[in-house]
Structure formats: C-alpha cells, structure tokens
Amino acid sequence: MNKKYLTNIFLILIIFAIIIICGYFFYFKYTNTLKNPAQQSTLQFNYGEIIKEKIGVNGGILQNAEKSVIVIIPPLKQETELTLSFKKSNFEVKSGVGSLITINISPDINLTDSSIPITIKAKYDVQYDLPIPYLIDENNNLHIVTIGEIDRENHYFTMLTFHGGNYSWIYAETNF
C-alpha cells in the first residue's frame, strides 16, 4: 500500500470520529433540552398578573384572566384582602420536571383550625401525566401538598392546603 492511500484512510477515520463525537454531544444537548421545561412548556402564562380580592365570612374565589389558576378560599373569620400572584419557578428539581409557574397566595393566612381547605385548581402542561404539588418555603425547600382531583381531559389538577404561601408542582416521570 502506498503512503497516500494510508493517509486518506486515516483522514476518513478522523472525520468519521469527529462526526460521531459531534453527534454524541448534540444528542445529549437535545435530550437535556427536552428535560428543561423552560424550553418546552405548552402553557401560556402572564407572570405579571396580580389579583386582589377581599374575602370574608362567605369565602371567595381568586382566579387569573385565563382561568388557568383558580383559588377557592373557604369562609374566613374576618374580611381579609388576599392577593394571587405568579412568578417563574426557581426551586431545585431532583427528579421529574419542574413547573415554570409558582403561585403565590398572600398574606400567608393560616386556616389549620378550619375543616375546609383552600383549593388551588391549576392547569398543567398537556405533555405530562402526573403533576405533584408542593409548598415552597422561605428557604426554597419543597413540602408535598395534598393533591385533590386530576382532570386529565381538561388538564387541571387541584391542591389542598390550609394556608397561603408559594405553590408549584413537579411533573413525575411516568412510564404508563
């Protein structure tokens, strides 16, 4: 074999190796993008929206314009102005996919002496099956919240809680 022939084979092998390495990196970049909900979500959401309502002995409802978040407040002992607002989520996800939305109910009223919880009905992203709701404390730690009904046809689920605060959810990775 001549030297030119071996050089050409060597160059083809190097080009082939470069293509494989590039493909490998693009593959992992693509699969990481799929796990990043910021680049994936099908939900449209207005983070700047703030809803304020006075709620008293008859209870009440706080909801955003799109009705993608509906908060049902049970009767309160005294009239209180409540605020429903939203921000982009920034909590750490150890497993699953984190929601982009954090729901804030303030002030952090405490209804632990009530038998009727606050119900937070939230629309979830259609590409996922199982949202798991959490309360996010002041240290950005997650505390699981009781999940109520899941409406898979309309893509809503409910969270049940006895106080205000920051709420969000993680989509569990399922293999159904």
C-alpha positions in Angstrom: 0.0 0.0 0.0 1.2 3.4 -0.7 1.6 6.2 1.8 -1.1 8.4 0.1 -3.7 5.6 0.4 -3.0 5.2 4.1 -3.2 8.9 4.7 -6.6 9.1 3.0 -7.9 6.2 5.1 -6.5 7.9 8.3 -8.3 11.2 7.3 -11.6 9.4 6.7 -11.3 7.7 10.1 -10.6 11.1 11.8 -13.6 12.7 10.0 -15.8 9.7 11.0 -14.6 10.0 14.6 -15.4 13.8 14.6 -18.9 13.2 13.3 -19.5 10.6 16.0 -18.3 12.8 18.8 -20.3 15.8 17.5 -23.4 13.6 17.2 -22.9 12.4 20.7 -22.7 16.0 22.1 -25.7 17.1 20.1 -27.7 14.1 21.3 -27.1 14.9 24.9 -27.7 18.6 24.4 -31.0 17.7 22.8 -32.1 15.3 25.5 -31.2 17.8 28.2 -33.3 20.4 26.4 -36.2 18.0 26.5 -35.9 17.9 30.3 -35.8 21.7 30.6 -39.4 22.9 30.8 -38.4 26.5 30.2 -37.8 25.5 26.6 -40.7 23.1 26.3 -43.9 24.3 28.1 -47.1 24.4 26.1 -48.7 26.6 28.8 -49.1 30.3 28.1 -48.9 32.3 31.3 -49.0 36.0 32.4 -46.5 36.3 35.2 -47.2 40.0 35.8 -50.9 39.4 36.6 -51.9 40.3 40.2 -55.4 39.5 41.5 -56.6 41.2 44.7 -59.9 40.4 46.4 -61.4 41.0 49.8 -62.6 37.7 51.2 -64.6 37.3 54.4 -67.2 35.1 56.1 -68.7 33.9 52.8 -65.4 32.8 51.4 -64.4 33.6 47.8 -62.5 32.9 44.6 -59.3 34.3 43.2 -58.5 33.5 39.6 -56.4 34.7 36.8 -57.8 36.0 33.5 -57.1 32.8 31.6 -58.7 30.8 34.5 -55.6 28.5 34.5 -55.4 29.1 38.2 -58.5 29.2 40.4 -58.1 29.5 44.2 -61.2 28.8 46.3 -60.9 30.3 49.8 -63.3 28.9 52.5 -65.1 31.3 54.8 -62.7 33.4 56.9 -63.4 34.7 60.4 -62.7 38.3 59.3 -62.5 40.1 56.0 -59.0 40.0 54.6 -57.6 41.3 51.3 -55.9 38.4 49.6 -53.5 38.6 46.6 -53.0 35.9 44.0 -49.8 36.5 42.0 -47.3 34.4 39.9 -43.6 34.2 39.4 -41.2 31.9 37.5 -40.2 28.9 39.5 -36.7 28.7 40.8 -36.7 25.6 43.0 -34.4 22.6 42.6 -35.8 19.5 41.0 -34.1 16.3 41.9 -36.4 14.0 39.9 -39.0 14.8 37.2 -39.6 18.1 35.5 -40.4 21.3 37.4 -43.3 23.6 36.6 -42.4 27.0 35.3 -45.1 28.6 37.4 -45.1 29.4 41.1 -48.4 30.5 42.6 -48.3 33.0 45.5 -51.2 33.4 47.8 -50.7 36.2 50.3 -50.8 37.1 53.1 -49.9 33.6 54.4 -53.2 33.1 56.2 -53.4 30.0 58.4 -56.6 28.0 58.3 -55.4 25.0 60.2 -58.3 25.3 62.7 -60.7 25.0 59.7 -62.1 21.8 58.4 -62.3 23.3 54.9 -59.0 23.6 52.9 -58.1 26.2 50.4 -58.4 24.6 47.0 -56.0 25.6 44.2 -57.1 24.4 40.8 -54.2 24.7 38.3 -53.9 23.9 34.6 -51.0 21.7 33.9 -48.9 21.1 30.8 -50.6 18.7 28.4 -47.4 16.8 27.6 -47.2 15.4 31.1 -49.3 12.9 33.0 -48.8 13.5 36.7 -48.3 16.8 38.5 -47.1 16.5 42.1 -47.9 19.7 44.1 -45.6 21.4 46.6 -45.5 24.2 49.0 -42.2 26.2 48.7 -40.9 27.5 52.0 -38.8 30.7 52.6 -35.6 28.6 52.1 -36.8 27.3 48.7 -37.4 23.8 50.1 -40.3 21.8 48.8 -43.0 20.3 51.1 -45.6 18.0 49.5 -49.2 19.2 49.4 -52.3 17.0 49.2 -53.4 16.5 45.7 -57.1 16.5 45.0 -58.8 15.7 41.7 -56.9 15.3 38.4 -59.0 16.2 35.3 -56.9 14.5 32.6 -59.3 15.5 29.9 -59.0 19.3 30.5 -55.5 19.1 32.1 -56.4 20.6 35.6 -55.5 19.3 39.0 -56.2 20.5 42.5 -54.0 21.1 45.5 -55.5 21.2 49.0 -53.9 23.4 51.7 -54.7 25.2 54.9 -52.6 28.4 54.4 -51.2 30.8 51.9 -47.7 30.8 50.5 -45.9 29.8 47.4 -47.1 26.7 45.5 -45.9 24.9 42.4 -45.5 21.3 41.1 -43.2 18.8 39.6 -44.2 16.5 36.8 -43.4 12.9 37.8 -41.6 10.8 35.2 -44.1 8.1 34.4 -44.0 5.1 32.1 -47.7 4.5 31.8 
